[in-house]
Every structure is written in structure tokens, then in C-alpha cells.
Amino acid sequence: MNFGEKLRSLRKGSNLTQQQLGELLGVAKSVVSYYEQGDRCPSQDVLIRIASVFHTSTDYLLGLEKKRTLDVSDLDDEDVKVLENMANALRSKKG
């Protein structure tokens, strides 16, 4: 999956329109469309904002990291434990 496909998947998974994502990133809807189509690459600043919006790493967005990580730094320990339990339940459901 390339950057544009990842961005589209993350955007749709978050139920955001291109317009809404553009507003969050400080770019026009058409720019988001260009990113998703692979016609343009975001600047370093915009890439960092994209990672922040989707709570993931820039390495994941750029294809350097295969596994998607989730930034939980703003959650307390109890909330992180809830997420870990949910992830484990989903993994066991697939296995």
C-alpha cells in the first residue's frame, strides 16, 4: 500500500471527508485529493500533521514501518489497558 492509499484508508476509517481532513491539516481539499492520488507528496510539516491527526507514525505513513502504531501518549494507564484488552480480543477473534 502506497502513501496515497494509506492516507485514503485512514481518512475513510475516521469518517472524514477530504474537505474535513484538509481543514485539519491546513490545506485545500484538492491537495488532499492530490496526496491520495499520488500526484503530490506532503511537505515534512504536513506529514507530521497527518501523523498527528491519525495518531500514527510518519514511518508508517511513508512505508518504512509495516505495522501501524497508535500514539497513546495522551491517555492514562487505565485507558491504555482498555485498548490493549480490546486489541487482544480482536486478535484472538481472528485466530
Protein Blocks (a to p, Z undefined) as FASTA:
>chain_A
ZZklmmmmmmmmnopafklmmmmnopafklmmmmmnopaccdfklmmmmmmmnopafklm
nopambdcddfklpcfklmmmmmmmmmmmmmmmZZ
